[in-house]
Amino acid sequence: MTAITPAKELMIVFSLLFFVTVLASCFFPS
């Protein structure tokens, strides 16, 4: 983990979290 580009890593983590949330909402509709 590089401290030079924290924004890029944060964006990757956020996009992964969003992708997992969308998948969960598709598989488990409330």
KAPEGI-V143974 format. One record per pair of residues at least 24 apart in sequence whose ideal C-beta (glycine too) atoms are under 8 Angstrom apart, sorted by sequence separation. I is the first residue (numbers start at 1). J is the second residue. D is the distance in Angstrom with one decimal. If there is no record, write none. Layout:
i:I j:J d:D
i:I j:J d:D
//
This chain:
none
//
